[in-house]
Amino acid sequence: MELVLERPDQAARGPQAHAGRAVPTPSIPLEELSDAELVALCLAGEREGFTVLTRRYGATVVAFAFSRLGDRDRAEEVAQESLVRAFERLWSLKAPRVFASWLLGIANHVVLQELERRSRSVPLDEAPEATSGDAGGPAAASFAGESRARMLREVNALPPHYRLTMLLKYQEHLSCEEIALRVGVSEGTVRSRLARAYRLLREVLADYEEDL
Amino acid sequence: MMCREFQGLIEAYLTGMMHKGGVADFEGHLRSCSACAERFRKAEALLSETGSALEWAMPEADVTDRLVERVAAAAIAPQKTWGDVMREQWERAPWWMISAAVHATILMLMTVITVATASKKTDDIVITTDLAKKKEPEYDEKKIRDIFRNTKEVEAEELVENPVFVHEEVEVTDHFETENDMDTHTARGQEDAISDIPLGGTGVVGNIGVGGGGAGCFGYRTGGGRRRCVAKFGGSRASESAVDAALRWLARHQEPDGHWDTQKYGPKNPNDTGCTGLACLAFLGAGHTERAGKFKNNVKAAVAWLMQNQNNEGAVGRKEQHFGYHHAIGALALAEAYGMGRNPKVGEAAQRALDWSIDKHQVEYSGWRYSAKQAADLSVTGWFVMQLKSAKVAGLKVQGKAFSGAMAFVDKCTTKPDQRPANVYGGPYDYTYGGLCGYMNASEKVGPTTTSIGLVCRLFMGVKPREQIMLGGAECLLKNLPSWSATPSYFRNAKGGNFYYWYYGTLSMFQIGGHYWKAWNVAMRDMLIQNQRRGGDEDGSWDFAGDELGAREGGRVYTTALGALCLEIYYRYLPMYGK
């Protein structure tokens, strides 16, 4: 699998065209490109690249939003909003290989806005528990068992790289090698992130683990 | 494996981060300890449930198709013009922002008009000035080199009414932080090989033992462990600064393909393999491996070059004069690089080099010299013994017969108590205890340099540092402390610099310890620090006397690598017996 790198055709590109970046000309299916290569394609105006990224991470973003909001329809809307924002601001992404973490960061921001909007519109006596930072959505407790909601909350509270690795492993069922290829790091780094995520989760869920 | 260690490794095991040996130990403990087995089961169950929860949160499969359509409709399909974007922004903007923008525009216009009117009334005034050239800082040769930042002393017990909290952004690392601050555990060397236990047994092989002794471990070459060793064994900020400067010089003068071109820095003939090995050892000695440390790329390139120059039989190096040295030093560097970096390809190369040393090069029941099976000399044998020891510590398979032969040859070169050799260099000597060494036997070319090699060989093969035969040699070295201008030369009565002697002497006196090490350390450390070049292209390197054997062959690369290795002694190998 070899990519030929060439300058983007500036004249034919859309408003997000980003001069000066090397762009891979795919001689292989787009689905096999890494995130960084797809981002480079998008910036050169190949919008199909973003479609592939949407297919790749759309469900993960919906799941992430759902675990915070507890509402599947609203989660889809949040995911859509996040993806649109990501597309519009793709030019500002300095390290294309961290696209997935960056996208989840945007989703986190949209979720927080949604929670804030809810807290303003819901009367005080009906308001859910206060949510702040990376804390999970209060509705989580109502839509599933308390323990499951707590686990989702703790996964969401992990540092971005660790959270993404967990999501790709357990939601996309990718192997460490596949995760490494997708996010553009070594396999050892993926394993290390996973091990750290496990350790952090075991620390915060120590009481739960004790009862298992 | 202890229970505590087991529990700290659960995550590493579950993610497949452990090496084979570690997995075997881990699983062995898992089978034998019911409490840990239960803890492991709970951890697995927790992670399994977390995985199930994450899976449960996933939406239906058709969500992706819907999202693609919606995102395309919302962002991708409509090709917005600049006017569309501006109109959108205008509509979204609050009234106060529009008001502010209008006021700002008016204010700007008024300013422009005022300035334009005023400038017509004045003549242009041109001021010329000579900009002072930025002065290059002069290099103060007397100033002590110090790479450490000055830290402010604070009273720890003093209470502060309004403490200031500083939040620094920290970079998230991809690896576990370790006690020694390096980003991988492997940089510490093979844990199993570290031991302060005196080596038991009477036979040579028994003394080396599985895993090697304290002298063979890779010590605490990095981070907190290194700082403690520097403080404990007589190093200083200045010695650490000198090591740093020396490594920088070596890094600056490494060729793009990873080797050092010795002819550029002194010698008439190339001696690249041995010097590349020495430079590589200098980096490894300060904890830089192929995978960790700021010079990891230098180490990686040097190791790759050594491997490229290994032939099919296992011999390392180009066809250079006195080939035995080159192979032994190159192979020693490969063994250490493998011991610290655990790269299987390097391990395979180091093993082949080791087998070649023993099967093809060593004289049966004796040592080594320049070419295969040539009658041994102590100088070349010293490097081979270090190779065997490092290979052993790195976990490679070393044939016992190699040590037996080496020990027999070292014995042959060592004087017995009251034996007076026919031909000696330097002096005066006390022959009472014996322990002095000659070049190819105990009666000729006896001197402090060969004696220091004999001491190192014995120490690396398990002889206790305070045995009588060792103290006889140590007394000889004590009478010939390092001196920039007055150290006995290699095999001559002439005086001059002798990095070769300083290196072996440092290795041996450090292990022997006591007043021997104190005296040697002060002389060696201060001499090297004071004579290290400062400023210019040669900053961080050491000069060499033109006729000094070794330096004449290896030039500045050789002296700088050995100088750094001498000053890394405090942490390069742990002392065999706790001091």
Contacts between the chains, C-beta under 8 A, distances in Angstrom:
chain1	res1	chain2	res2	distance
A	14	B	79	6.7
A	15	B	79	7.9
A	15	B	80	6.9
A	47	B	76	5.1
A	50	B	71	7.7
A	50	B	76	6.6
A	51	B	68	5.8
A	51	B	72	6.9
A	51	B	76	7.6
A	54	B	64	7.5
A	54	B	67	5.9
A	54	B	68	5.1
A	54	B	71	5.4
A	55	B	64	5.5
A	55	B	68	6.1
A	58	B	63	6.8
A	58	B	64	4.7
A	58	B	67	4.0
A	58	B	68	6.9
A	58	B	71	7.9
A	59	B	58	6.0
A	59	B	59	5.6
A	59	B	61	7.9
A	59	B	63	5.8
A	59	B	64	5.4
A	59	B	67	8.0
A	62	B	58	7.9
A	62	B	59	4.6
A	62	B	63	5.5
A	62	B	67	7.3
A	63	B	54	7.4
A	63	B	57	4.3
A	63	B	58	4.8
A	63	B	59	6.2
A	64	B	57	7.8
A	66	B	57	5.5
A	66	B	59	6.9
A	67	B	57	4.6
A	72	B	59	6.4
A	75	B	59	7.3
A	76	B	59	7.3
A	76	B	63	6.3
A	76	B	66	7.0
A	76	B	67	7.0
A	79	B	67	6.1
A	80	B	67	6.1
A	80	B	70	4.9
A	80	B	71	6.0
A	80	B	74	6.7
A	83	B	67	6.8
A	83	B	71	4.7
A	83	B	75	7.6
A	84	B	71	5.9
A	84	B	74	4.9
A	84	B	75	4.3
A	87	B	71	7.0
A	87	B	75	4.6
A	87	B	76	6.8
A	88	B	75	6.4
A	144	B	53	7.9
A	144	B	56	7.1
A	147	B	49	7.5
A	148	B	49	7.9
A	148	B	52	7.9
A	148	B	53	4.4
A	148	B	56	6.7
A	151	B	49	6.6
A	151	B	50	4.8
A	151	B	53	4.3
A	151	B	54	7.8
A	152	B	53	5.5
A	152	B	54	7.1
A	152	B	57	6.1
A	154	B	50	8.0
A	155	B	50	6.6
A	155	B	53	7.8
A	155	B	54	6.4
A	159	B	172	5.9
A	161	B	172	6.5
A	166	B	50	7.8
A	166	B	54	6.8
A	167	B	54	6.6
A	169	B	51	7.7
A	170	B	50	7.4
A	170	B	51	4.2
A	170	B	54	4.0
A	170	B	55	5.9
A	171	B	54	5.3
A	171	B	55	6.3
A	171	B	57	7.4
A	171	B	58	5.2
A	176	B	15	7.5
A	176	B	16	7.4
A	185	B	174	7.2
A	188	B	17	7.6
A	188	B	174	8.0
A	189	B	174	4.3
A	189	B	175	7.8
A	191	B	15	4.5
A	191	B	16	6.0
A	191	B	17	4.9
A	192	B	15	7.7
A	192	B	17	6.7
A	192	B	174	5.3
A	192	B	175	5.3
A	192	B	176	7.0
A	193	B	174	6.6
A	194	B	15	4.7
A	195	B	11	4.1
A	195	B	12	5.5
A	195	B	14	7.4
A	195	B	15	4.4
A	195	B	17	5.8
A	195	B	176	7.7
A	196	B	11	7.5
A	196	B	176	7.5
A	198	B	10	7.9
A	198	B	11	4.3
A	198	B	14	6.3
A	198	B	15	7.0
A	198	B	43	7.7
A	198	B	47	6.0
A	199	B	11	4.9
A	201	B	46	7.3
A	201	B	47	7.3
A	201	B	50	6.2
A	202	B	10	8.0
A	202	B	11	7.4
A	202	B	43	6.1
A	202	B	46	6.5
A	202	B	47	8.0
A	205	B	46	6.0
A	205	B	50	7.7
A	208	B	46	6.7
A	209	B	42	5.0
A	209	B	43	6.6
A	209	B	45	7.7
A	209	B	46	4.4
A	210	B	42	7.2
A	212	B	42	4.8
A	212	B	45	4.6
A	212	B	46	6.1
A	212	B	49	7.7
